[in-house]
Amino acid sequence: MVKVLYFSWIRERIGHSMETIETDAKKVNDLIQELKTKGDGYNFAFSKPSVICVAIDQELGDMNSDISKANEIAFFPPMTGG
């Protein structure tokens, strides 16, 4: 089981901020493909994964990061400074 967190417009498109799921995904890309099958909101939220940031157990990762041993995965839009 892995906790998946959604922030900002990703959360708005999916309709909730967190869920715990069971997955066999090994990479972030695999998880995104799996999530997209859960419905239109997920498909819309993850339609352009290149504009989404990810953290695995609170450390920044990328779409090819290994998640096979992750406890928490967070998806959020790019951060801006200022």
Buried (B, 14 or more C-beta within 10 A) or exposed (E): EBBBBBBEBBBEBBEEEEEEBEBEBEBBBBBBEBBBEEEEBBBBBBEEBEEBBBBBBEEEBEBEBEBEEBEBBBBBEEEEEE
